[in-house]
């Protein structure tokens, strides 16, 4: 039973990785990620200064 459960988890993880890679390659999602990262880094810089 444990081997089957491990195989299922591995399969789900692989599928999730495929979906994440496919979504990350879309230009609109890249733009969203870039803006979120810039907001995050600018917030951290402001906290360091203050």
PDB file of N, CA, C and O in Angstrom:
ATOM      1  N   UNK A   1       0.822  -1.189   0.000  1.00  0.00           N
ATOM      2  CA  UNK A   1       0.000   0.000   0.000  1.00  0.00           C
ATOM      3  C   UNK A   1       0.868   1.257   0.000  1.00  0.00           C
ATOM      4  O   UNK A   1       0.522   2.242  -0.652  1.00  0.00           O
ATOM      5  N   UNK A   2       1.986   1.236   0.718  1.00  0.00           N
ATOM      6  CA  UNK A   2       2.870   2.393   0.804  1.00  0.00           C
ATOM      7  C   UNK A   2       3.524   2.724  -0.527  1.00  0.00           C
ATOM      8  O   UNK A   2       3.723   3.893  -0.857  1.00  0.00           O
ATOM      9  N   UNK A   3       3.857   1.688  -1.289  1.00  0.00           N
ATOM     10  CA  UNK A   3       4.475   1.908  -2.598  1.00  0.00           C
ATOM     11  C   UNK A   3       3.486   2.597  -3.529  1.00  0.00           C
ATOM     12  O   UNK A   3       3.859   3.516  -4.258  1.00  0.00           O
ATOM     13  N   UNK A   4       2.251   2.170  -3.510  1.00  0.00           N
ATOM     14  CA  UNK A   4       1.216   2.773  -4.355  1.00  0.00           C
ATOM     15  C   UNK A   4       1.003   4.237  -3.977  1.00  0.00           C
ATOM     16  O   UNK A   4       0.898   5.097  -4.851  1.00  0.00           O
ATOM     17  N   UNK A   5       0.940   4.517  -2.680  1.00  0.00           N
ATOM     18  CA  UNK A   5       0.736   5.880  -2.203  1.00  0.00           C
ATOM     19  C   UNK A   5       1.910   6.767  -2.626  1.00  0.00           C
ATOM     20  O   UNK A   5       1.706   7.908  -3.039  1.00  0.00           O
ATOM     21  N   UNK A   6       3.129   6.251  -2.525  1.00  0.00           N
ATOM     22  CA  UNK A   6       4.317   6.998  -2.935  1.00  0.00           C
ATOM     23  C   UNK A   6       4.304   7.295  -4.420  1.00  0.00           C
ATOM     24  O   UNK A   6       4.683   8.384  -4.850  1.00  0.00           O
ATOM     25  N   UNK A   7       3.862   6.311  -5.209  1.00  0.00           N
ATOM     26  CA  UNK A   7       3.788   6.511  -6.654  1.00  0.00           C
ATOM     27  C   UNK A   7       2.741   7.560  -7.004  1.00  0.00           C
ATOM     28  O   UNK A   7       2.943   8.358  -7.920  1.00  0.00           O
ATOM     29  N   UNK A   8       1.635   7.566  -6.289  1.00  0.00           N
ATOM     30  CA  UNK A   8       0.582   8.558  -6.535  1.00  0.00           C
ATOM     31  C   UNK A   8       1.079   9.958  -6.198  1.00  0.00           C
ATOM     32  O   UNK A   8       0.839  10.902  -6.950  1.00  0.00           O
ATOM     33  N   UNK A   9       1.768  10.095  -5.073  1.00  0.00           N
ATOM     34  CA  UNK A   9       2.305  11.395  -4.683  1.00  0.00           C
ATOM     35  C   UNK A   9       3.321  11.873  -5.706  1.00  0.00           C
ATOM     36  O   UNK A   9       3.339  13.052  -6.060  1.00  0.00           O
ATOM     37  N   UNK A  10       4.162  10.974  -6.182  1.00  0.00           N
ATOM     38  CA  UNK A  10       5.161  11.317  -7.189  1.00  0.00           C
ATOM     39  C   UNK A  10       4.509  11.761  -8.483  1.00  0.00           C
ATOM     40  O   UNK A  10       4.964  12.714  -9.116  1.00  0.00           O
ATOM     41  N   UNK A  11       3.453  11.080  -8.880  1.00  0.00           N
ATOM     42  CA  UNK A  11       2.731  11.440 -10.099  1.00  0.00           C
ATOM     43  C   UNK A  11       2.052  12.789  -9.976  1.00  0.00           C
ATOM     44  O   UNK A  11       2.069  13.587 -10.913  1.00  0.00           O
ATOM     45  N   UNK A  12       1.455  13.045  -8.823  1.00  0.00           N
ATOM     46  CA  UNK A  12       0.801  14.327  -8.603  1.00  0.00           C
ATOM     47  C   UNK A  12       1.815  15.464  -8.588  1.00  0.00           C
ATOM     48  O   UNK A  12       1.553  16.549  -9.107  1.00  0.00           O
ATOM     49  N   UNK A  13       2.961  15.211  -7.996  1.00  0.00           N
ATOM     50  CA  UNK A  13       4.013  16.226  -7.950  1.00  0.00           C
ATOM     51  C   UNK A  13       4.524  16.528  -9.352  1.00  0.00           C
ATOM     52  O   UNK A  13       4.747  17.689  -9.695  1.00  0.00           O
ATOM     53  N   UNK A  14       4.710  15.495 -10.161  1.00  0.00           N
ATOM     54  CA  UNK A  14       5.185  15.688 -11.523  1.00  0.00           C
ATOM     55  C   UNK A  14       4.163  16.471 -12.349  1.00  0.00           C
ATOM     56  O   UNK A  14       4.535  17.353 -13.123  1.00  0.00           O
ATOM     57  N   UNK A  15       2.892  16.153 -12.186  1.00  0.00           N
ATOM     58  CA  UNK A  15       1.834  16.859 -12.915  1.00  0.00           C
ATOM     59  C   UNK A  15       1.780  18.321 -12.483  1.00  0.00           C
ATOM     60  O   UNK A  15       1.634  19.213 -13.319  1.00  0.00           O
ATOM     61  N   UNK A  16       1.897  18.567 -11.185  1.00  0.00           N
ATOM     62  CA  UNK A  16       1.884  19.939 -10.679  1.00  0.00           C
ATOM     63  C   UNK A  16       3.067  20.725 -11.240  1.00  0.00           C
ATOM     64  O   UNK A  16       2.930  21.904 -11.566  1.00  0.00           O
ATOM     65  N   UNK A  17       4.213  20.087 -11.351  1.00  0.00           N
ATOM     66  CA  UNK A  17       5.390  20.756 -11.902  1.00  0.00           C
ATOM     67  C   UNK A  17       5.177  21.094 -13.374  1.00  0.00           C
ATOM     68  O   UNK A  17       5.582  22.165 -13.826  1.00  0.00           O
ATOM     69  N   UNK A  18       4.546  20.194 -14.127  1.00  0.00           N
ATOM     70  CA  UNK A  18       4.261  20.456 -15.535  1.00  0.00           C
ATOM     71  C   UNK A  18       3.324  21.643 -15.686  1.00  0.00           C
ATOM     72  O   UNK A  18       3.554  22.509 -16.530  1.00  0.00           O
ATOM     73  N   UNK A  19       2.282  21.692 -14.887  1.00  0.00           N
ATOM     74  CA  UNK A  19       1.313  22.780 -14.950  1.00  0.00           C
ATOM     75  C   UNK A  19       1.985  24.099 -14.578  1.00  0.00           C
ATOM     76  O   UNK A  19       1.764  25.116 -15.235  1.00  0.00           O
ATOM     77  N   UNK A  20       2.798  24.083 -13.535  1.00  0.00           N
ATOM     78  CA  UNK A  20       3.488  25.302 -13.108  1.00  0.00           C
ATOM     79  C   UNK A  20       4.427  25.807 -14.198  1.00  0.00           C
ATOM     80  O   UNK A  20       4.503  27.011 -14.442  1.00  0.00           O
ATOM     81  N   UNK A  21       5.130  24.908 -14.844  1.00  0.00           N
ATOM     82  CA  UNK A  21       6.049  25.301 -15.922  1.00  0.00           C
ATOM     83  C   UNK A  21       5.277  25.888 -17.091  1.00  0.00           C
ATOM     84  O   UNK A  21       5.693  26.893 -17.668  1.00  0.00           O
ATOM     85  N   UNK A  22       4.153  25.268 -17.447  1.00  0.00           N
ATOM     86  CA  UNK A  22       3.344  25.753 -18.561  1.00  0.00           C
ATOM     87  C   UNK A  22       2.769  27.134 -18.255  1.00  0.00           C
ATOM     88  O   UNK A  22       2.776  28.013 -19.117  1.00  0.00           O
ATOM     89  N   UNK A  23       2.277  27.331 -17.044  1.00  0.00           N
ATOM     90  CA  UNK A  23       1.704  28.625 -16.670  1.00  0.00           C
ATOM     91  C   UNK A  23       2.780  29.703 -16.584  1.00  0.00           C
ATOM     92  O   UNK A  23       2.532  30.857 -16.934  1.00  0.00           O
ATOM     93  N   UNK A  24       3.972  29.334 -16.120  1.00  0.00           N
ATOM     94  CA  UNK A  24       5.059  30.300 -15.981  1.00  0.00           C
ATOM     95  C   UNK A  24       5.574  30.765 -17.343  1.00  0.00           C
ATOM     96  O   UNK A  24       6.184  31.830 -17.440  1.00  0.00           O
ATOM     97  N   UNK A  25       5.339  29.987 -18.383  1.00  0.00           N
ATOM     98  CA  UNK A  25       5.840  30.368 -19.696  1.00  0.00           C
ATOM     99  C   UNK A  25       4.913  31.350 -20.416  1.00  0.00           C
ATOM    100  O   UNK A  25       5.280  31.890 -21.460  1.00  0.00           O
ATOM    101  N   UNK A  26       3.731  31.582 -19.877  1.00  0.00           N
ATOM    102  CA  UNK A  26       2.791  32.510 -20.499  1.00  0.00           C
ATOM    103  C   UNK A  26       3.198  33.953 -20.197  1.00  0.00           C
ATOM    104  O   UNK A  26       3.502  34.282 -19.051  1.00  0.00           O
ATOM    105  N   UNK A  27       3.206  34.813 -21.217  1.00  0.00           N
ATOM    106  CA  UNK A  27       3.663  36.199 -21.019  1.00  0.00           C
ATOM    107  C   UNK A  27       2.868  36.979 -19.979  1.00  0.00           C
ATOM    108  O   UNK A  27       3.445  37.764 -19.227  1.00  0.00           O
ATOM    109  N   UNK A  28       1.563  36.777 -19.923  1.00  0.00           N
ATOM    110  CA  UNK A  28       0.769  37.534 -18.951  1.00  0.00           C
ATOM    111  C   UNK A  28       1.112  37.130 -17.520  1.00  0.00           C
ATOM    112  O   UNK A  28       1.088  37.961 -16.611  1.00  0.00           O
ATOM    113  N   UNK A  29       1.429  35.857 -17.325  1.00  0.00           N
ATOM    114  CA  UNK A  29       1.821  35.396 -15.996  1.00  0.00           C
ATOM    115  C   UNK A  29       3.234  35.855 -15.638  1.00  0.00           C
ATOM    116  O   UNK A  29       3.535  36.100 -14.470  1.00  0.00           O
ATOM    117  N   UNK A  30       4.098  35.970 -16.649  1.00  0.00           N
ATOM    118  CA  UNK A  30       5.438  36.490 -16.402  1.00  0.00           C
ATOM    119  C   UNK A  30       5.368  37.944 -15.959  1.00  0.00           C
ATOM    120  O   UNK A  30       6.114  38.362 -15.073  1.00  0.00           O
ATOM    121  N   UNK A  31       4.466  38.722 -16.576  1.00  0.00           N
ATOM    122  CA  UNK A  31       4.304  40.121 -16.195  1.00  0.00           C
ATOM    123  C   UNK A  31       3.777  40.239 -14.767  1.00  0.00           C
ATOM    124  O   UNK A  31       4.232  41.091 -14.002  1.00  0.00           O
ATOM    125  N   UNK A  32       2.826  39.391 -14.411  1.00  0.00           N
ATOM    126  CA  UNK A  32       2.290  39.403 -13.048  1.00  0.00           C
ATOM    127  C   UNK A  32       3.378  39.062 -12.035  1.00  0.00           C
ATOM    128  O   UNK A  32       3.483  39.704 -10.990  1.00  0.00           O
ATOM    129  N   UNK A  33       4.180  38.060 -12.344  1.00  0.00           N
ATOM    130  CA  UNK A  33       5.243  37.644 -11.433  1.00  0.00           C
ATOM    131  C   UNK A  33       6.286  38.746 -11.280  1.00  0.00           C
ATOM    132  O   UNK A  33       6.785  38.989 -10.181  1.00  0.00           O
ATOM    133  N   UNK A  34       6.609  39.405 -12.380  1.00  0.00           N
ATOM    134  CA  UNK A  34       7.601  40.474 -12.329  1.00  0.00           C
ATOM    135  C   UNK A  34       7.110  41.635 -11.469  1.00  0.00           C
ATOM    136  O   UNK A  34       7.874  42.179 -10.673  1.00  0.00           O
ATOM    137  N   UNK A  35       5.845  42.019 -11.622  1.00  0.00           N
ATOM    138  CA  UNK A  35       5.322  43.125 -10.824  1.00  0.00           C
ATOM    139  C   UNK A  35       5.220  42.736  -9.353  1.00  0.00           C
ATOM    140  O   UNK A  35       5.487  43.561  -8.479  1.00  0.00           O
ATOM    141  N   UNK A  36       4.841  41.501  -9.069  1.00  0.00           N
ATOM    142  CA  UNK A  36       4.758  41.051  -7.686  1.00  0.00           C
ATOM    143  C   UNK A  36       6.141  41.032  -7.036  1.00  0.00           C
ATOM    144  O   UNK A  36       6.294  41.406  -5.873  1.00  0.00           O
ATOM    145  N   UNK A  37       7.132  40.598  -7.788  1.00  0.00           N
ATOM    146  CA  UNK A  37       8.494  40.567  -7.258  1.00  0.00           C
ATOM    147  C   UNK A  37       9.003  41.983  -6.993  1.00  0.00           C
ATOM    148  O   UNK A  37       9.663  42.225  -5.982  1.00  0.00           O
ATOM    149  N   UNK A  38       8.705  42.908  -7.884  1.00  0.00           N
ATOM    150  CA  UNK A  38       9.168  44.281  -7.668  1.00  0.00           C
ATOM    151  C   UNK A  38       8.472  44.912  -6.469  1.00  0.00           C
ATOM    152  O   UNK A  38       9.095  45.667  -5.723  1.00  0.00           O
ATOM    153  N   UNK A  39       7.191  44.614  -6.274  1.00  0.00           N
ATOM    154  CA  UNK A  39       6.482  45.125  -5.091  1.00  0.00           C
ATOM    155  C   UNK A  39       7.086  44.545  -3.818  1.00  0.00           C
ATOM    156  O   UNK A  39       7.259  45.251  -2.825  1.00  0.00           O
ATOM    157  N   UNK A  40       7.403  43.266  -3.855  1.00  0.00           N
ATOM    158  CA  UNK A  40       7.978  42.597  -2.691  1.00  0.00           C
ATOM    159  C   UNK A  40       9.348  43.169  -2.361  1.00  0.00           C
ATOM    160  O   UNK A  40       9.627  43.471  -1.201  1.00  0.00           O
ATOM    161  N   UNK A  41      10.208  43.323  -3.365  1.00  0.00           N
ATOM    162  CA  UNK A  41      11.555  43.808  -3.105  1.00  0.00           C
ATOM    163  C   UNK A  41      11.543  45.269  -2.698  1.00  0.00           C
ATOM    164  O   UNK A  41      12.359  45.673  -1.869  1.00  0.00           O
ATOM    165  N   UNK A  42      10.652  46.075  -3.247  1.00  0.00           N
ATOM    166  CA  UNK A  42      10.598  47.477  -2.849  1.00  0.00           C
ATOM    167  C   UNK A  42      10.086  47.605  -1.413  1.00  0.00           C
ATOM    168  O   UNK A  42      10.520  48.494  -0.681  1.00  0.00           O
ATOM    169  N   UNK A  43       9.189  46.747  -1.016  1.00  0.00           N
ATOM    170  CA  UNK A  43       8.703  46.739   0.362  1.00  0.00           C
ATOM    171  C   UNK A  43       9.796  46.344   1.341  1.00  0.00           C
ATOM    172  O   UNK A  43       9.877  46.900   2.437  1.00  0.00           O
ATOM    173  N   UNK A  44      10.628  45.399   0.962  1.00  0.00           N
ATOM    174  CA  UNK A  44      11.718  44.968   1.836  1.00  0.00           C
ATOM    175  C   UNK A  44      12.776  46.055   1.942  1.00  0.00           C
ATOM    176  O   UNK A  44      13.355  46.255   3.010  1.00  0.00           O
ATOM    177  N   UNK A  45      13.036  46.763   0.841  1.00  0.00           N
ATOM    178  CA  UNK A  45      14.020  47.838   0.868  1.00  0.00           C
ATOM    179  C   UNK A  45      13.556  48.959   1.772  1.00  0.00           C
ATOM    180  O   UNK A  45      14.354  49.535   2.512  1.00  0.00           O
ATOM    181  N   UNK A  46      12.262  49.274   1.720  1.00  0.00           N
ATOM    182  CA  UNK A  46      11.703  50.343   2.568  1.00  0.00           C
ATOM    183  C   UNK A  46      11.808  49.963   4.040  1.00  0.00           C
ATOM    184  O   UNK A  46      12.094  50.819   4.877  1.00  0.00           O
ATOM    185  N   UNK A  47      11.582  48.699   4.368  1.00  0.00           N
ATOM    186  CA  UNK A  47      11.675  48.248   5.761  1.00  0.00           C
ATOM    187  C   UNK A  47      13.110  48.299   6.266  1.00  0.00           C
ATOM    188  O   UNK A  47      13.343  48.614   7.432  1.00  0.00           O
ATOM    189  N   UNK A  48      14.083  47.989   5.391  1.00  0.00           N
ATOM    190  CA  UNK A  48      15.490  48.012   5.797  1.00  0.00           C
ATOM    191  C   UNK A  48      15.940  49.440   6.123  1.00  0.00           C
ATOM    192  O   UNK A  48      16.681  49.661   7.081  1.00  0.00           O
ATOM    193  N   UNK A  49      15.483  50.407   5.316  1.00  0.00           N
ATOM    194  CA  UNK A  49      15.891  51.793   5.516  1.00  0.00           C
ATOM    195  C   UNK A  49      15.309  52.360   6.801  1.00  0.00           C
ATOM    196  O   UNK A  49      15.973  53.123   7.502  1.00  0.00           O
ATOM    197  N   UNK A  50      14.071  51.989   7.112  1.00  0.00           N
ATOM    198  CA  UNK A  50      13.363  52.578   8.242  1.00  0.00           C
ATOM    199  C   UNK A  50      13.630  51.914   9.487  1.00  0.00           C
ATOM    200  O   UNK A  50      13.096  52.309  10.524  1.00  0.00           O
TER     201      UNK A  50
END
